[in-house]
Amino acid sequence: MVTHDVSEAVSMADIVIILSKRPSKIKKIVEIKLDKSNDVIKNRLDKNYNKYCNLILGELNVIK
């Protein structure tokens, strides 16, 4: 799956690959260790959900 929505990626993916600006290269690979039940709402309530979102947003220089 390809998405530009960080929350969607963290909720649904097992691995998130963060690309650099052009020319794109792999900047970081983040393994998402949330419940694999595919329950998106349950995943968003997981205590680690915000940790993953903040990590990814930090890598994208959206937050510091």
MOBELTA-V838705 format. One record per backbone hydrogen bond with DSSP energy under -1.0 kcal/mol. NH is the residue of the N-H (numbers start at 0). CO is the residue of the C=O. Records with the same first field share a line. If there is no record, write none. Layout:
NH=CO ; CO
//
This chain:
8=4
9=5
10=6
11=7
12=8
15=29
17=27
19=24
26=17
27=17
29=15
31=13
39=37
42=38
43=39
44=40
45=42
48=45
51=47
52=48
53=49
54=50
55=51
56=52
57=53
58=54
59=55
60=57
61=56
//
